[in-house]
Amino acid sequence: MKFIFRFCFIWFIPFTVFSQEEAVFSVEFNEAKVATVLMFIEETYNVKFSYQDNLINTQTITLTKKKRTLDELLNEISILIKIDFERLDNRYIFLKKSMMTEESLHLKEVVINGYLTKGISKKKNATFEIHPKKLEILPGLTEPDIFESIQQFPGVVSPNETATGLIVRGGASDQNRIIWDGINMYHSGHLFGMISAFNPNITEKVIFHNKGTNPKFGERISSVIDISTKTKLSKKVEAEFGINAINFDAYLSIPIIKDKLSMQISYRRSYEDKFETSTFRNLEEKVFQHTAINETTSSDEKFKFKDYNLKLNFQPNKKNTFALSVIHIDNDLEHVFEDLTLNKSNENILDTENEGYSISWNKKWNTKVSHQTQAFLSKYRLNYNFITTENLVQTSDFDKRNNIYDSGLSSEVQIKINEKDNLSLGYQYTLKDISYEIKETADLVYILDRDKTIINTHSFYSNYTYRNSKIIDVDGGIRLNYYKELNAFRVEPRIVINKDLFKNLKLQITGELKNQIVSQIEETVLSNLSLENKLWRLADGDKFPVINSKQVSAGFLYSNNGWSIDIDHYYKKIRGITTLSIGYLNPEDSRFHVGNQKVFGTDFYLEKEFKKIKAWVSYSYIDVKNKFEGLNNNKYFTSSIEIKHAISASLSYKVKQLQLALGWKWQSGRPYTESLSDFEDNDFDFEGINTEKLKNYHRLDFSSTYKFNFSKKGTTRGKIGFSIRNLYNRKSHLSREYTGNNAINDPITAIDKFSLGITPNFLFRVYW
């Protein structure tokens, strides 16, 4: 209640600020000529205008009846007729053609442009905006990767060195909500997360929220990665084809009906099943550590992935636009091991898919009011089988299934009150149906674990934006969630405040409450493959409660003369997280434990841009502590995902069409539980959980790209690139885990996983 009271108090600050400026005249116009309007203003407000007649001779103005100050009235007229009013003194005002474009309006929202590199900006609402097609080079990448780019931001780390294993401000990776064209995505990586499953060549924009999240986004408590494709109609045919050491892809954009209907389509696929490069082999070796694939030499393994996207944009008139989006992500693995001497064989079959569909309608009612309506459907499937055969007869089948059916409908109305004030109101409905089953079949069928849960959620939200850089900039809102099957109601206030302290120095304060009903659990039953042992499930209000998070942050932003500084301190408190008791700690305890988490951190970013050189460095301090009922004497202990200190630095150089980048990453070692006994006797003992730390992690990455034209007169363009990851081939210790002791006399095994070795990659791309 204290948090809500403080939020409400801060949220009403802007109302008390601008209510001090009293409007003195009631103004109303109905398709009045601009000249007539200006004459009225001159008489009413005692001012004089100076202008050329051709600026206003064909335009009219319509304004609803309302009390307005002179500045408020001129701001509204300026937007309507695209004319700037420039004051010569207190009485005389000069009119000139407005230079304000959609892009310049967007730039007014930006607080740091070119964050990390060109194509990334930080906005007043505390979000990061990424435009993959505009992105310049980042270390270790020859082409954009959405998640690898986000990893460069302060406060974001990947302890397991994958693209998708993002730990944002201490929050686990399943606390990140990933959206593609309005569709909730549950599988986001190819090759077990080593690369993003979202093709950057069809992606138009990515908005990353890590604090003060807009209330239209619910469902997860850590971050939101909102990915969207092109919404404008294609004017001409555009095509691309590219290949690197992992996959090939193609992209096509076609206008079907001029200025009415256009289509975009992309396809990407690995070619490891046809030809295996050293790059792909290195990734496999890293991923398949301590699995049946890496530990057997006389085996046959087939692995491939693919994804495709389709987008239709339809604009019957200037006020209405419709869009249809389709996405499909597929990963297939088949591994067979045969022991000819014993006439036995083992087969691992893993199929992971996520498909999604969305349809949207945007309507501009007038210059002030617009609305967006959208429906989506997301289907996720994980099917895993471990089959054993003896003398050509199947003897057992270990089967794991995880299915998600997620659908929803949303509608939002946006109201532009005036140039400074904006209001949005929305409603969202979602139906989530999530089930999993783990069974083993030999002579009989044994159900090891099973669950099926359905939750209907109704959400109402509102967000208010006030922009007045001379006083304050505020984004404040609230979200109300009702979970029908849980009979639970949750209130989620959000706020972002920006205040200019000096000309180039800004204070930013954020606060938010968020809730989460879907999360991943890690099964203790390990397959022979031992890779996909995390399953999605829904909260049940009892063993798996609704997860709740509170976060506040405060920091400073500075930008001037090529220098940019961003520093932020935050505190996060989470309730309702769950964990399985780790088998090796206590073989008699295999139940779930409910607990809390607290996170304190600092993010720091420093950048200097020269004419051809750009240098930046980021630092993150993250302290993550967990406490679970029934574990560690009910005391807080260090989380296994904590990376307390992380540093990233980059130096890039650009001359004409050539770009070079060198980047260095350093992270303190992950915590682990130290064994005090000898495994050979299976006499295991420990002192505290995660009390020790591995050695520090670091690596050096290099990348380069060059753009060119195939001919002077032709429009065909090309791009080549080369990168090396872990340039000095350091073998870093990523994690230490233990398995076993899940039953009496079950042997304990230590599992150590290490980083990716030196790995080159190349790129060749053609644009038509």
C-alpha positions in Angstrom: 0.0 0.0 0.0 2.9 2.4 0.7 4.2 1.7 -2.8 0.8 2.4 -4.4 0.4 5.6 -2.3 3.9 6.8 -3.4 3.1 6.0 -7.0 -0.2 7.9 -6.9 1.5 10.9 -5.3 4.2 11.0 -8.0 1.7 10.3 -10.8 -0.3 13.4 -9.9 2.7 15.7 -9.8 2.4 16.8 -13.4 -1.3 17.7 -12.9 -0.4 20.0 -10.1 2.4 21.5 -12.1 0.6 22.5 -15.2 -2.7 23.4 -13.4 -0.9 26.4 -12.2 -1.0 27.9 -15.7 -4.6 29.0 -16.0 -6.3 29.0 -19.4 -8.0 32.4 -19.9 -10.1 32.2 -23.1 -12.5 29.7 -24.5 -11.7 28.9 -28.1 -13.7 26.9 -30.8 -13.3 26.7 -34.6 -15.2 24.7 -37.2 -13.4 24.5 -40.5 -12.4 28.1 -40.2 -9.9 29.6 -42.6 -6.5 30.1 -41.1 -6.5 33.8 -41.8 -9.7 34.2 -39.9 -8.3 32.2 -37.0 -5.2 34.3 -36.8 -7.3 37.5 -36.8 -9.3 36.1 -33.9 -6.1 35.3 -32.0 -4.7 38.8 -32.6 -7.8 40.4 -31.1 -8.3 38.0 -28.3 -4.7 37.5 -27.0 -3.3 40.9 -28.1 -0.6 39.7 -30.4 0.4 40.4 -34.0 1.3 37.8 -36.7 3.7 38.2 -39.6 3.5 35.7 -42.5 3.4 35.1 -46.3 -0.1 34.5 -47.6 0.8 31.3 -49.5 1.6 29.6 -46.2 -2.1 29.5 -45.1 -4.3 30.3 -48.1 -5.8 26.8 -48.6 -6.0 25.5 -45.1 -8.8 25.3 -42.5 -8.9 24.6 -38.8 -11.3 22.7 -36.5 -10.9 22.8 -32.7 -13.3 21.7 -30.1 -14.5 24.2 -27.5 -12.0 24.5 -24.7 -10.2 27.0 -22.5 -6.7 27.5 -23.8 -3.7 29.6 -23.1 -2.0 31.2 -26.1 0.9 28.7 -26.1 -1.6 25.7 -26.0 -3.6 27.2 -28.9 -0.5 27.8 -31.0 0.9 24.3 -30.3 -2.4 22.7 -31.5 -2.6 24.8 -34.6 1.1 24.2 -35.4 0.4 20.4 -35.5 -2.8 20.7 -37.5 -1.4 22.9 -40.4 2.3 22.1 -40.0 3.3 25.8 -39.4 5.9 26.9 -36.8 5.2 30.0 -34.7 8.4 31.9 -33.8 8.1 34.7 -31.2 10.0 37.8 -32.1 9.0 39.3 -28.7 6.1 39.2 -26.3 3.7 40.5 -28.9 5.0 39.8 -32.4 4.9 36.3 -33.8 6.5 35.1 -37.1 5.0 32.2 -39.1 7.2 29.8 -41.1 6.8 26.4 -42.7 7.2 23.6 -40.2 10.3 21.4 -40.6 8.8 18.8 -38.3 8.6 15.4 -39.9 7.7 12.0 -38.4 11.4 11.3 -37.9 12.0 14.6 -36.1 9.0 14.0 -33.9 10.6 10.6 -33.0 13.9 12.3 -32.3 12.2 14.5 -29.7 11.6 11.4 -27.7 15.2 10.3 -27.9 17.6 11.0 -25.0 20.6 9.1 -26.4 20.9 8.5 -30.1 23.4 5.9 -31.4 23.5 3.9 -28.2 26.2 1.3 -28.7 26.0 1.9 -32.4 23.9 3.6 -35.1 20.4 2.1 -35.2 19.9 2.0 -31.4 18.5 4.8 -29.3 17.3 5.3 -25.8 14.0 7.1 -25.4 12.3 9.3 -22.7 10.0 6.4 -21.7 13.2 4.4 -20.7 13.0 2.0 -23.6 15.7 1.0 -26.0 14.7 1.1 -29.7 16.6 -1.1 -32.2 16.3 -0.9 -36.0 18.1 -4.0 -37.3 18.3 -2.7 -40.9 20.0 0.5 -39.7 22.4 -1.2 -37.3 26.1 -0.7 -37.8 28.7 -3.2 -36.7 28.9 -4.7 -33.2 31.8 -6.9 -32.0 31.6 -10.5 -33.0 28.7 -10.1 -35.3 28.7 -9.8 -39.1 24.9 -9.3 -39.2 22.3 -8.2 -36.6 21.2 -10.7 -34.0 18.4 -9.3 -31.8 19.4 -11.0 -28.6 23.1 -10.6 -29.1 22.5 -6.9 -29.6 20.5 -6.7 -26.3 23.3 -8.5 -24.5 25.5 -5.4 -25.1 23.2 -3.2 -22.9 24.3 -2.7 -19.3 22.4 -4.9 -16.9 22.0 -7.7 -19.4 24.2 -10.8 -19.2 24.1 -14.4 -20.5 25.8 -16.7 -17.9 25.6 -19.7 -20.2 27.0 -17.8 -23.2 23.9 -18.3 -25.4 22.1 -15.6 -27.3 18.7 -16.3 -25.7 19.7 -17.0 -22.1 19.3 -13.3 -21.2 19.4 -12.4 -17.5 18.0 -8.9 -17.3 18.7 -7.1 -14.0 18.9 -10.4 -12.2 15.7 -11.8 -13.6 15.7 -15.4 -15.0 15.4 -15.8 -18.7 11.8 -17.1 -18.4 10.9 -13.7 -16.9 11.5 -12.0 -20.3 8.4 -11.6 -22.5 9.2 -12.0 -26.2 6.6 -10.7 -28.7 6.7 -10.9 -32.4 4.0 -8.8 -34.2 1.8 -9.1 -31.2 2.3 -12.9 -30.8 3.7 -14.3 -27.5 6.7 -16.5 -28.3 7.9 -19.4 -26.1 10.8 -20.7 -28.2 13.3 -18.0 -29.2 16.5 -19.7 -30.2 18.1 -22.0 -32.7 20.7 -24.6 -31.9 19.6 -24.6 -28.2 19.7 -20.8 -27.9 23.1 -20.1 -29.6 21.5 -17.8 -32.2 18.2 -15.9 -32.3 15.3 -17.6 -34.0 14.0 -14.3 -35.3 15.2 -13.4 -38.7 16.6 -9.8 -38.5 16.2 -9.2 -42.2 12.4 -9.0 -41.9 12.5 -7.3 -38.6 11.7 -3.5 -38.8 11.9 -2.5 -35.1 12.7 -4.0 -31.7 11.7 -2.2 -28.5 13.4 -3.4 -25.3 11.8 -2.5 -21.9 13.8 -3.2 -18.8 12.1 -0.8 -16.4 9.1 1.5 -16.1 7.3 -0.7 -18.7 4.2 0.6 -20.4 1.1 -0.9 -18.8 0.0 -2.4 -22.1 2.7 -5.1 -21.5 1.9 -7.6 -18.8 2.6 -11.3 -18.2 6.3 -11.2 -17.3 8.1 -9.4 -14.5 11.6 -8.8 -15.9 11.7 -7.4 -19.4 9.8 -7.1 -22.7 11.3 -7.6 -26.1 8.7 -6.3 -28.6 9.7 -7.3 -32.2 7.7 -5.9 -35.1 8.0 -6.2 -38.9 7.4 -3.6 -41.6 4.0 -1.9 -41.4 4.3 0.4 -44.4 3.3 -0.7 -47.9 6.1 -1.8 -50.2 6.5 0.6 -53.1 8.7 -1.7 -55.2 10.1 -5.2 -55.3 12.9 -5.8 -52.9 14.9 -9.0 -52.5 17.8 -10.3 -50.4 19.8 -13.5 -50.1 22.5 -14.3 -47.6 24.6 -17.1 -46.4 27.0 -17.5 -43.5 28.8 -20.4 -41.8 25.6 -21.6 -40.1 22.6 -21.0 -42.3 21.3 -19.3 -45.5 18.2 -17.1 -45.8 16.1 -15.2 -48.3 13.8 -12.2 -48.1 11.3 -10.8 -50.5 9.0 -7.7 -50.4 6.4 -7.3 -53.1 3.7 -4.7 -53.8 0.7 -6.7 -54.9 -1.8 -3.9 -55.4 -0.3 -0.5 -55.8 -0.7 1.6 -52.7 -3.1 -0.9 -51.3 -1.6 -4.3 -50.6 1.9 -5.6 -50.2 3.6 -8.8 -48.9 6.8 -9.7 -47.1 8.2 -13.2 -46.8 11.4 -14.6 -45.4 12.9 -18.1 -45.0 16.0 -19.2 -43.1 17.5 -22.7 -42.7 20.6 -24.4 -41.5 22.6 -26.6 -43.9 24.5 -28.7 -41.4 22.7 -31.8 -42.6 24.2 -31.2 -46.0 27.6 -29.7 -45.1 29.1 -29.1 -41.7 31.4 -26.1 -41.2 33.9 -25.7 -38.4 31.8 -22.9 -37.1 28.7 -25.1 -36.7 30.9 -27.9 -35.3 32.2 -25.5 -32.6 28.7 -24.5 -31.6 27.6 -28.1 -31.4 30.6 -29.1 -29.2 29.7 -26.3 -26.8 26.0 -27.1 -26.7 26.3 -30.9 -26.5 28.8 -30.9 -23.6 28.1 -33.8 -21.2 25.3 -35.3 -23.4 25.0 -38.6 -25.2 25.9 -36.9 -28.5 29.3 -35.7 -27.3 30.1 -38.7 -25.2 29.7 -41.3 -28.0 31.8 -41.5 -31.1 30.1 -44.4 -32.9 26.8 -42.6 -33.5 24.8 -40.8 -36.1 23.4 -37.3 -35.4 21.2 -35.2 -37.6 20.3 -31.6 -36.6 18.6 -28.8 -38.5 16.6 -25.7 -37.8 14.5 -23.4 -39.9 12.2 -20.4 -39.6 9.9 -18.5 -41.9 7.8 -15.4 -41.7 4.9 -13.9 -43.7 3.4 -10.5 -43.5 0.5 -8.9 -45.5 -0.1 -5.2 -45.2 -3.4 -3.8 -46.5 -4.4 -0.2 -46.6 -7.8 0.4 -48.3 -7.7 4.1 -47.5 -5.6 6.6 -45.5 -7.5 6.1 -42.2 -7.5 2.3 -42.1 -4.7 -0.3 -42.2 -4.8 -4.1 -41.7 -2.0 -6.6 -41.2 -1.7 -10.4 -41.2 1.4 -12.0 -39.7 2.6 -15.6 -39.6 5.7 -17.0 -38.0 7.0 -20.6 -37.7 10.2 -21.7 -35.8 11.3 -25.4 -36.0 14.3 -27.3 -34.5 14.8 -31.0 -35.1 17.4 -33.3 -33.6 17.8 -37.1 -34.2 20.7 -39.0 -32.6 21.2 -42.7 -32.9 23.9 -44.7 -31.0 24.4 -48.4 -31.9 26.4 -51.0 -29.9 26.8 -53.7 -32.4 28.6 -56.0 -30.0 25.6 -56.1 -27.7 23.1 -55.6 -30.5 21.6 -52.6 -28.6 20.8 -49.1 -29.8 19.6 -45.8 -28.2 17.7 -43.1 -30.1 17.2 -39.4 -29.1 14.4 -37.6 -31.0 13.7 -34.0 -30.2 11.3 -31.7 -32.0 10.7 -28.1 -30.8 8.3 -25.8 -32.6 6.6 -22.5 -32.1 4.1 -21.1 -34.6 2.1 -17.9 -34.4 -0.6 -15.9 -36.2 -1.8 -12.4 -35.7 -4.2 -10.0 -37.4 -4.5 -6.3 -36.6 -6.5 -3.3 -37.6 -5.4 0.3 -37.1 -7.9 3.1 -37.4 -7.2 6.9 -37.4 -10.5 8.5 -36.6 -9.1 12.0 -36.8 -5.9 13.9 -36.0 -6.6 13.4 -32.3 -8.0 9.9 -31.9 -6.9 6.5 -33.2 -7.3 2.9 -32.1 -5.6 -0.5 -32.7 -7.3 -3.9 -32.4 -5.4 -7.2 -32.6 -5.9 -10.9 -32.2 -3.2 -13.5 -31.9 -2.6 -17.3 -31.5 0.6 -18.9 -30.4 1.3 -22.7 -30.4 4.3 -24.2 -28.8 5.3 -27.9 -28.9 8.2 -29.8 -27.3 8.3 -33.5 -28.1 11.2 -35.6 -26.8 11.7 -39.4 -27.0 14.5 -41.5 -25.7 14.0 -45.0 -27.2 16.1 -48.1 -26.3 16.2 -51.1 -28.5 17.6 -54.6 -28.0 17.8 -57.3 -30.7 15.6 -55.1 -32.9 12.9 -55.0 -30.2 12.0 -51.8 -28.4 12.5 -52.2 -24.7 11.7 -48.7 -23.3 10.5 -45.3 -24.3 11.1 -42.2 -22.2 8.6 -39.5 -23.4 8.5 -35.8 -22.6 5.8 -33.4 -23.9 5.1 -29.7 -23.4 2.3 -28.0 -25.2 1.1 -24.4 -25.1 -2.0 -22.9 -26.6 -1.9 -19.1 -26.1 -4.5 -16.9 -27.7 -5.7 -13.3 -27.1 -7.6 -10.2 -28.2 -6.7 -6.6 -27.5 -8.0 -3.2 -28.3 -6.4 0.2 -27.5 -7.6 3.8 -28.0 -5.0 6.6 -28.2 -6.0 10.2 -27.6 -3.8 13.1 -28.5 -5.1 15.8 -26.1 -2.6 18.3 -27.3 1.1 18.5 -28.1 2.0 17.8 -24.5 -0.6 15.4 -23.3 -1.5 11.9 -24.6 -3.7 9.3 -23.2 -4.2 5.6 -24.1 -6.9 3.2 -22.8 -6.9 -0.5 -23.5 -8.4 -3.9 -22.8 -6.7 -7.3 -23.3 -8.1 -10.9 -23.0 -5.8 -14.0 -23.1 -6.5 -17.7 -22.8 -3.5 -19.8 -21.8 -3.7 -23.6 -21.9 -0.4 -25.2 -20.9 0.2 -28.9 -20.3 3.2 -31.2 -19.8 3.7 -34.9 -19.3 6.7 -37.1 -18.5 6.2 -40.8 -18.8 8.3 -44.0 -19.3 7.1 -47.1 -21.1 8.7 -50.5 -20.6 6.5 -53.4 -19.7 4.1 -50.9 -18.2 3.4 -47.2 -18.6 4.7 -45.0 -15.7 3.5 -41.4 -15.4 6.4 -39.6 -13.8 4.9 -36.1 -13.8 1.9 -34.5 -15.5 0.0 -31.2 -15.4 -2.6 -29.3 -17.4 -3.7 -25.8 -16.4 -6.0 -23.2 -18.1 -6.2 -19.6 -17.1 -8.4 -16.8 -18.6 -7.1 -13.3 -18.0 -8.9 -10.0 -18.4 -6.7 -6.9 -18.2 -7.6 -3.2 -18.4 -4.9 -0.5 -18.6 -4.3 3.2 -19.1 -1.2 5.2 -19.8 -0.8 9.0 -19.6 2.1 10.9 -21.2 3.0 14.5 -20.5 5.8 16.2 -22.4 7.2 19.5 -21.2 10.9 19.5 -21.2 10.9 22.9 -19.4 9.1 21.4 -16.5 8.9 17.6 -16.5 8.3 14.6 -18.8 6.1 11.9 -17.3 4.8 8.4 -18.5 2.4 7.1 -15.9 -0.1 4.3 -16.0 -1.9 1.4 -14.4 -2.8 -2.1 -15.3 -5.5 -4.2 -13.7 -5.4 -8.0 -14.1 -8.1 -10.5 -13.2 -7.1 -14.2 -13.4 -10.4 -16.1 -13.6 -9.5 -19.6 -12.6 -7.3 -18.3 -9.7 -10.0 -15.8 -8.6 -7.1 -13.4 -8.2 -7.0 -9.6 -8.9 -3.7 -7.7 -9.3 -3.0 -4.0 -9.6 0.2 -2.9 -11.5 1.1 0.8 -11.4 4.0 2.0 -13.6 5.8 5.3 -13.9 8.7 7.0 -15.7 9.8 10.5 -14.8 12.4 12.6 -16.7 13.5 16.0 -15.4 16.1 18.3 -17.0 18.5 19.4 -14.3 20.8 21.3 -16.6 21.0 21.7 -20.4 22.5 18.3 -21.1 21.9 16.5 -17.8 18.6 14.6 -17.2 17.3 12.8 -14.1 15.3 9.7 -14.8 13.2 7.9 -12.1 11.1 4.7 -12.7 8.9 2.4 -10.7 6.7 -0.5 -11.5 4.7 -3.5 -10.1 4.4 -6.6 -12.3 3.0 -10.1 -12.1 3.6 -13.4 -13.9 1.6 -16.5 -14.2 3.7 -18.6 -16.6 7.2 -19.8 -15.9 9.6 -22.6 -16.5 10.4 -25.5 -14.2 13.5 -27.7 -14.3 12.7 -31.4 -14.1 15.0 -33.6 -12.0 14.4 -36.5 -14.3 17.2 -36.3 -16.7 17.1 -37.8 -20.2 20.0 -39.4 -21.9 20.2 -36.3 -24.0 20.1 -33.9 -21.0 19.4 -30.7 -22.9 15.7 -29.7 -22.9 14.8 -30.3 -19.3 12.9 -27.0 -18.8 9.1 -27.1 -19.2 6.6 -24.3 -19.3 3.7 -24.3 -16.8 1.0 -22.0 -15.4 0.5 -20.8 -11.8 -2.1 -22.7 -9.7 -2.2 -20.3 -6.8 -0.9 -23.0 -4.4 2.3 -24.9 -5.2 3.0 -22.4 -8.0 1.8 -19.0 -6.9 1.5 -15.9 -9.1 5.0 -14.3 -9.2 5.1 -10.6 -8.1 7.8 -8.1 -8.7 8.4 -4.5 -7.4 11.2 -2.4 -9.0 12.3 1.1 -8.5 15.3 2.9 -10.2 16.9 6.3 -10.4 19.7 7.6 -12.5 21.2 10.3 -14.7 21.6 10.8 -18.5 24.1 13.1 -20.1 24.7 13.7 -23.7 26.8 16.5 -25.3 29.5 17.0 -27.9 29.9 13.3 -28.8 29.9 12.2 -25.1 27.0 10.1 -23.7 26.7 8.9 -20.1 24.0 6.7 -18.7 24.0 5.6 -15.0 21.2 3.9 -13.2 20.7 2.3 -9.7 17.8 -0.1 -9.1 16.3 -2.3 -6.5 14.0 -5.2 -7.3 12.0 -7.5 -4.9 10.3 -10.7 -6.2 7.9 -13.0 -4.4 6.5 -16.4 -5.4 9.5 -17.9 -7.3 9.7 -21.7 -7.1 12.6 -24.2 -7.2 12.9 -28.0 -6.9 15.1 -29.2 -4.0 18.4 -30.1 -5.6 18.7 -33.9 -5.4 22.4 -34.0 -4.4 21.6 -31.8 -1.3 18.9 -34.1 0.0 17.7 -37.3 -1.7 14.6 -37.4 0.5 13.4 -34.0 -0.5 12.0 -33.8 -4.1 9.3 -31.2 -3.6 9.0 -27.6 -4.9 9.9 -24.8 -2.6 8.4 -21.3 -2.8 10.6 -18.3 -2.1 11.6 -14.7 -2.6 14.4 -12.9 -4.4 15.9 -9.5 -4.0 18.2 -7.7 -6.5 20.3 -4.6 -6.1 22.2 -3.3 -9.1 23.9 -0.5 -10.9 24.2 0.0 -14.7 26.8 2.4 -16.2 27.4 3.3 -19.8 30.0 5.7 -21.3 30.4 6.5 -24.9 32.5 8.9 -27.0 31.9 9.3 -30.7 34.6 10.8 -33.0 34.3 11.4 -36.8 35.2 7.8 -37.8 35.8 6.1 -34.5 33.3 5.2 -31.8 34.3 3.9 -28.3 32.0 2.7 -25.5 32.3 0.8 -22.2 29.5 -0.5 -20.0 29.6 -1.9 -16.5 27.0 -3.7 -14.4 26.9 -4.6 -10.8 24.2 -7.1 -9.9 23.6 -8.7 -6.5 21.0 -11.4 -6.5 19.9 -13.2 -3.4 17.3 -16.0 -3.0 15.5 -17.4 0.0 13.3 -20.5 -0.1 11.2 -22.1 2.6 12.9 -25.3 3.8 16.3 -24.6 2.1 19.5 -23.2 3.6 17.9 -22.8 7.0 15.4 -20.4 5.4 18.2 -17.8 4.9 19.1 -15.9 1.8 21.9 -17.3 -0.4 23.5 -16.2 -3.7 21.5 -17.0 -6.8 23.2 -19.4 -9.3 22.5 -16.9 -12.1 24.3 -14.0 -10.4 27.0 -12.3 -12.4 28.1 -9.7 -9.9 30.4 -7.7 -12.1 30.3 -7.5 -15.9 32.2 -5.2 -18.3 31.8 -4.8 -22.0 34.0 -2.5 -24.1 34.1 -1.8 -27.8 36.1 0.2 -30.4 34.7 0.6 -33.9 36.0 2.3 -37.0 34.1 3.3 -40.1 35.4 4.7 -43.4 33.1 4.8 -46.4 31.7 1.3 -46.8 34.2 -0.5 -44.5 33.4 -1.1 -40.8 35.7 -2.7 -38.2 34.9 -3.5 -34.5 36.9 -5.0 -31.6 35.1 -5.8 -28.4 36.1 -7.3 -25.0 33.8 -8.9 -22.4 34.7 -9.6 -18.8 32.5 -11.2 -16.2 33.1 -12.4 -12.6 32.6 -16.1 -12.2 29.3 -17.8 -11.4 28.5 -19.0 -7.9 28.5 -22.8 -7.3 28.2 -25.1 -4.3 31.5 -26.7 -3.3 31.8 -30.3 -2.5 33.6 -31.1 0.7 33.8 -34.9 0.2 34.9 -37.5 -2.3 32.5 -38.5 -5.0 34.1 -42.0 -5.4 32.7 -43.1 -2.0 29.4 -41.2 -2.7 29.9 -39.5 0.6 28.9 -36.0 -0.3 28.9 -33.0 2.0 28.6 -29.2 1.5 28.7 -26.0 3.5 26.1 -23.6 2.3 24.6 -23.1 -1.2 26.6 -21.2 -3.9 29.2 -20.1 -1.5 32.1 -20.4 -4.0 32.7 -18.8 -7.4 34.3 -20.0 -10.6 37.2 -18.1 -12.2 36.4 -14.9 -14.1 35.2 -15.1 -17.7 36.6 -13.0 -20.5 36.9 -13.0 -24.3 37.9 -10.8 -27.2 35.7 -10.5 -30.4 36.4 -9.1 -33.8 34.2 -8.3 -36.7 34.3 -6.5 -40.1 31.9 -5.8 -42.9 32.2 -4.2 -46.3 29.4 -3.0 -48.6 29.7 -2.6 -52.4 27.9 -2.3 -55.7 28.2 -5.0 -58.3 28.2 -2.3 -61.1 28.2 1.5 -61.3 24.8 1.7 -63.1 23.1 -1.4 -61.6 21.0 -1.4 -58.4 22.3 -4.8 -57.2 24.4 -4.4 -54.0 26.4 -6.7 -51.9 27.9 -7.1 -48.4 30.6 -9.3 -47.1 31.7 -9.9 -43.5 34.1 -11.8 -41.3 34.1 -12.2 -37.6 36.1 -14.1 -34.9 34.6 -14.9 -31.5 37.0 -15.5 -28.6 40.0 -14.3 -30.6 42.6 -15.6 -28.1 40.8 -18.9 -27.6 40.3 -18.7 -23.9 38.6 -21.7 -22.2 36.4 -20.2 -19.5 34.5 -22.2 -16.9 30.8 -21.4 -17.3 29.2 -23.5 -14.7 29.5 -26.4 -12.2 26.5 -28.5 -11.4 25.8 -31.9 -9.8 23.5 -34.7 -10.7 22.5 -37.8 -8.8 21.6 -38.5 -5.2 17.9 -38.5 -6.3 17.6 -41.8 -4.5 19.5 -43.8 -1.9 22.9 -45.0 -3.3 22.4 -43.0 -6.5 25.9 -41.8 -7.5 26.7 -38.1 -7.6 28.4 -36.7 -10.7 29.9 -33.2 -11.2 29.2 -31.5 -14.5 31.5 -28.7 -15.6 30.6 -26.7 -18.7 33.0 -24.5 -20.6 32.8 -21.6 -23.1 32.9 -21.6 -26.9 36.4 -21.8 -28.3 37.8 -19.6 -31.1 35.0 -19.5 -33.7 35.2 -17.7 -37.0 32.2 -16.8 -39.2 31.6 -15.2 -42.6 28.8 -13.5 -44.4 27.9 -13.0 -48.0 24.7 -11.1 -48.8 23.1 -9.7 -52.0 20.5 -7.0 -52.2 18.3 -6.3 -55.3 
